[in-house]
């Protein structure tokens, strides 16, 4: 029976890898029709200025990674932009900091009405963002820590609630003082914020951290397998592993399976996608809980934040998108196998009451 369960999870992980590679191939850095499957919502008011004339030019300067999370995020952004009469010009540096800086420089030179910066490195982008604001260009950033956010709309998933939600589940499952591992990376705004919560839980619940490892790369899931493999070989008595980014989580899951520890080690992740759900719901999977937003809904929400700002209707400068904690048991009880079914089981994922207006409802798939 253990062999059957192992095969099920390995098959799901293989499928997830194919999806990740497919997502990479589709992200060509230009405008995309990936959001065309989104259902058009109904507005109860006409588009206000500046959206009531020619399409509003907006640059989306991305620093995405492998996995269908980023593809879904981009699809949501594209769908919401189309609804709001925004001409979204997309570039994607794909983990190349120098290219993202160059992309942002070119975006500023093109003099768009606004720029959205999706992820990236603070030291690389802060000077250019300051330059854009000084040039009178509206700027919205997503999951990017700034040293000077003056004049910028900042948006993010609520990383504190994401980390605390899934770590509450970890404590419920394995208890205070448990032997745990941590797989993450530094220098990324979202992961750094989640690390703060992790460190607090380690202290508050006297967790015994046996190892800390992990990296983010163009092939994050694959590249974390040998790191976690080595860590669990040295610490086979680990009870739970916190891996707070779904590509890192998938690599962690594979390493646990490679060491035949899936019946002994529980894995806790962050983020959700169709590929993730296939891994979590596979028979015998050690990935028992995740905390997440719907990436398509978040991408759409970032565009709505920008649109409301340009229309003079945004009354905040920091927008956070709330997350929910999703357990393996919940998915089984509700027969959830994909994100569409998850939205039905957990409607709050749609974010249809976050940064919306009568003329700007949330798009949904």
JOVENPE-V591317 format. One record per residue. RES is the residue in one letter. SS is DSSP state (alpha for helix, beta for strand, coil for the rest). PHI is phi in whole degrees, 0 to 359 (NA if undefined). Layout:
res:RES ss:SS phi:PHI
res:RES ss:SS phi:PHI
This chain:
res:X ss:coil phi:NA
res:X ss:alpha phi:297
res:X ss:alpha phi:294
res:X ss:alpha phi:296
res:X ss:alpha phi:297
res:X ss:alpha phi:299
res:X ss:alpha phi:298
res:X ss:alpha phi:297
res:X ss:alpha phi:289
res:X ss:alpha phi:299
res:X ss:alpha phi:299
res:X ss:alpha phi:296
res:X ss:alpha phi:294
res:X ss:alpha phi:296
res:X ss:alpha phi:296
res:X ss:alpha phi:297
res:X ss:alpha phi:294
res:X ss:alpha phi:298
res:X ss:alpha phi:297
res:X ss:alpha phi:297
res:X ss:alpha phi:294
res:X ss:alpha phi:298
res:X ss:alpha phi:297
res:X ss:alpha phi:298
res:X ss:alpha phi:293
res:X ss:alpha phi:279
res:X ss:coil phi:275
res:X ss:coil phi:268
res:X ss:coil phi:86
res:X ss:coil phi:251
res:X ss:coil phi:297
res:X ss:coil phi:232
res:X ss:coil phi:257
res:X ss:alpha phi:299
res:X ss:alpha phi:271
res:X ss:alpha phi:294
res:X ss:alpha phi:277
res:X ss:coil phi:289
res:X ss:beta phi:286
res:X ss:coil phi:286
res:X ss:coil phi:283
res:X ss:coil phi:250
res:X ss:coil phi:269
res:X ss:coil phi:257
res:X ss:coil phi:211
res:X ss:coil phi:287
res:X ss:coil phi:297
res:X ss:coil phi:276
res:X ss:coil phi:295
res:X ss:coil phi:266
res:X ss:coil phi:266
res:X ss:coil phi:265
res:X ss:coil phi:233
res:X ss:coil phi:294
res:X ss:coil phi:306
res:X ss:beta phi:276
res:X ss:beta phi:280
res:X ss:beta phi:229
res:X ss:beta phi:265
res:X ss:beta phi:250
res:X ss:beta phi:256
res:X ss:beta phi:255
res:X ss:coil phi:225
res:X ss:coil phi:266
res:X ss:coil phi:229
res:X ss:coil phi:289
res:X ss:coil phi:113
res:X ss:alpha phi:280
res:X ss:alpha phi:302
res:X ss:alpha phi:291
res:X ss:alpha phi:295
res:X ss:alpha phi:294
res:X ss:alpha phi:302
res:X ss:alpha phi:296
res:X ss:alpha phi:296
res:X ss:alpha phi:296
res:X ss:alpha phi:297
res:X ss:alpha phi:297
res:X ss:alpha phi:296
res:X ss:alpha phi:292
res:X ss:alpha phi:298
res:X ss:alpha phi:300
res:X ss:alpha phi:296
res:X ss:coil phi:270
res:X ss:coil phi:63
res:X ss:beta phi:251
res:X ss:beta phi:268
res:X ss:beta phi:269
res:X ss:beta phi:262
res:X ss:beta phi:253
res:X ss:beta phi:235
res:X ss:beta phi:219
res:X ss:coil phi:279
res:X ss:coil phi:50
res:X ss:coil phi:70
res:X ss:coil phi:249
res:X ss:alpha phi:298
res:X ss:alpha phi:295
res:X ss:alpha phi:293
res:X ss:alpha phi:296
res:X ss:alpha phi:298
res:X ss:alpha phi:296
res:X ss:alpha phi:300
res:X ss:alpha phi:291
res:X ss:alpha phi:301
res:X ss:alpha phi:294
res:X ss:alpha phi:296
res:X ss:alpha phi:299
res:X ss:alpha phi:296
res:X ss:coil phi:282
res:X ss:coil phi:53
res:X ss:coil phi:285
res:X ss:coil phi:292
res:X ss:beta phi:201
res:X ss:beta phi:229
res:X ss:beta phi:254
res:X ss:beta phi:250
res:X ss:beta phi:254
res:X ss:coil phi:63
res:X ss:coil phi:131
res:X ss:coil phi:258
res:X ss:alpha phi:303
res:X ss:alpha phi:295
res:X ss:alpha phi:284
res:X ss:alpha phi:259
res:X ss:alpha phi:305
res:X ss:alpha phi:300
res:X ss:alpha phi:287
res:X ss:alpha phi:295
res:X ss:alpha phi:299
res:X ss:alpha phi:296
res:X ss:alpha phi:297
res:X ss:alpha phi:299
res:X ss:alpha phi:297
res:X ss:coil phi:274
res:X ss:coil phi:83
res:X ss:coil phi:267
res:X ss:beta phi:291
res:X ss:beta phi:232
res:X ss:beta phi:239
res:X ss:beta phi:244
res:X ss:beta phi:237
res:X ss:coil phi:51
res:X ss:coil phi:227
res:X ss:coil phi:280
res:X ss:coil phi:249
res:X ss:coil phi:278
res:X ss:coil phi:221
res:X ss:coil phi:273
res:X ss:coil phi:304
res:X ss:coil phi:79
res:X ss:beta phi:247
res:X ss:beta phi:271
res:X ss:beta phi:260
res:X ss:beta phi:227
res:X ss:beta phi:191
res:X ss:beta phi:293
res:X ss:coil phi:282
res:X ss:alpha phi:296
res:X ss:alpha phi:296
res:X ss:alpha phi:290
res:X ss:alpha phi:297
res:X ss:alpha phi:293
res:X ss:alpha phi:293
res:X ss:alpha phi:297
res:X ss:alpha phi:285
res:X ss:alpha phi:287
res:X ss:alpha phi:301
res:X ss:alpha phi:293
res:X ss:alpha phi:302
res:X ss:alpha phi:296
res:X ss:alpha phi:301
res:X ss:alpha phi:280
res:X ss:alpha phi:244
res:X ss:coil phi:85
res:X ss:coil phi:297
res:X ss:coil phi:76
res:X ss:coil phi:293
res:X ss:beta phi:276
res:X ss:beta phi:229
res:X ss:beta phi:233
res:X ss:beta phi:227
res:X ss:beta phi:233
res:X ss:coil phi:201
res:X ss:coil phi:209
res:X ss:coil phi:256
res:X ss:coil phi:92
res:X ss:coil phi:242
res:X ss:alpha phi:307
res:X ss:alpha phi:296
res:X ss:alpha phi:292
res:X ss:alpha phi:294
res:X ss:alpha phi:294
res:X ss:alpha phi:292
res:X ss:alpha phi:296
res:X ss:alpha phi:299
res:X ss:alpha phi:294
res:X ss:alpha phi:304
res:X ss:alpha phi:299
res:X ss:alpha phi:292
res:X ss:alpha phi:294
res:X ss:alpha phi:302
res:X ss:alpha phi:290
res:X ss:alpha phi:295
res:X ss:coil phi:250
res:X ss:coil phi:50
res:X ss:coil phi:289
res:X ss:beta phi:265
res:X ss:beta phi:279
res:X ss:beta phi:279
res:X ss:beta phi:201
res:X ss:beta phi:226
res:X ss:beta phi:207
res:X ss:coil phi:124
res:X ss:coil phi:204
res:X ss:coil phi:243
res:X ss:coil phi:211
res:X ss:coil phi:291
res:X ss:coil phi:232
res:X ss:alpha phi:301
res:X ss:alpha phi:301
res:X ss:alpha phi:297
res:X ss:alpha phi:288
res:X ss:alpha phi:273
res:X ss:alpha phi:301
res:X ss:alpha phi:294
res:X ss:alpha phi:295
res:X ss:alpha phi:287
res:X ss:alpha phi:303
res:X ss:alpha phi:296
res:X ss:alpha phi:293
res:X ss:alpha phi:284
res:X ss:alpha phi:296
res:X ss:alpha phi:281
res:X ss:coil phi:225
res:X ss:coil phi:292
res:X ss:coil phi:269
res:X ss:coil phi:299
res:X ss:coil phi:260
res:X ss:beta phi:211
res:X ss:beta phi:231
res:X ss:beta phi:260
res:X ss:beta phi:230
res:X ss:coil phi:275
res:X ss:coil phi:197
res:X ss:alpha phi:301
res:X ss:alpha phi:293
res:X ss:alpha phi:294
res:X ss:alpha phi:300
res:X ss:alpha phi:295
res:X ss:alpha phi:296
res:X ss:alpha phi:296
res:X ss:alpha phi:302
res:X ss:alpha phi:297
res:X ss:alpha phi:294
res:X ss:alpha phi:299
res:X ss:alpha phi:294
res:X ss:alpha phi:301
res:X ss:coil phi:260
res:X ss:coil phi:54
res:X ss:coil phi:251
res:X ss:coil phi:295
res:X ss:coil phi:272
res:X ss:coil phi:244
res:X ss:coil phi:247
res:X ss:beta phi:260
res:X ss:beta phi:248
res:X ss:beta phi:238
res:X ss:beta phi:240
res:X ss:beta phi:219
res:X ss:coil phi:95
res:X ss:coil phi:212
res:X ss:coil phi:201
res:X ss:alpha phi:301
res:X ss:alpha phi:295
res:X ss:alpha phi:298
res:X ss:alpha phi:298
res:X ss:alpha phi:296
res:X ss:alpha phi:289
res:X ss:alpha phi:297
res:X ss:coil phi:272
res:X ss:coil phi:297
res:X ss:coil phi:301
res:X ss:coil phi:84
res:X ss:coil phi:297
res:X ss:coil phi:279
res:X ss:beta phi:281
res:X ss:beta phi:259
res:X ss:beta phi:200
res:X ss:beta phi:216
res:X ss:beta phi:238
res:X ss:beta phi:203
res:X ss:coil phi:249
res:X ss:coil phi:274
res:X ss:alpha phi:301
res:X ss:alpha phi:296
res:X ss:alpha phi:293
res:X ss:alpha phi:291
res:X ss:alpha phi:304
res:X ss:alpha phi:295
res:X ss:alpha phi:295
res:X ss:alpha phi:295
res:X ss:alpha phi:294
res:X ss:alpha phi:297
res:X ss:alpha phi:302
res:X ss:alpha phi:295
res:X ss:alpha phi:298
res:X ss:alpha phi:296
res:X ss:alpha phi:296
res:X ss:alpha phi:296
res:X ss:coil phi:275
res:X ss:coil phi:73
res:X ss:coil phi:241
res:X ss:coil phi:261
res:X ss:coil phi:259
res:X ss:coil phi:215
res:X ss:coil phi:250
res:X ss:beta phi:226
res:X ss:beta phi:248
res:X ss:beta phi:243
res:X ss:beta phi:258
res:X ss:coil phi:292
res:X ss:coil phi:246
res:X ss:beta phi:232
res:X ss:beta phi:261
res:X ss:beta phi:238
res:X ss:beta phi:257
res:X ss:alpha phi:303
res:X ss:alpha phi:296
res:X ss:alpha phi:299
res:X ss:alpha phi:297
res:X ss:alpha phi:293
res:X ss:alpha phi:296
res:X ss:coil phi:255
res:X ss:coil phi:52
res:X ss:coil phi:271
res:X ss:coil phi:234
res:X ss:coil phi:212
res:X ss:alpha phi:294
res:X ss:alpha phi:300
res:X ss:alpha phi:293
res:X ss:alpha phi:293
res:X ss:alpha phi:300
res:X ss:alpha phi:293
res:X ss:alpha phi:286
res:X ss:coil phi:227
res:X ss:alpha phi:301
res:X ss:alpha phi:298
res:X ss:alpha phi:298
res:X ss:alpha phi:290
res:X ss:coil phi:54
res:X ss:coil phi:280
res:X ss:coil phi:239
res:X ss:coil phi:248
res:X ss:coil phi:41
res:X ss:coil phi:237
res:X ss:beta phi:214
res:X ss:coil phi:299
res:X ss:coil phi:267
res:X ss:beta phi:223
res:X ss:coil phi:286
res:X ss:coil phi:287
res:X ss:coil phi:285
res:X ss:beta phi:214
res:X ss:coil phi:265
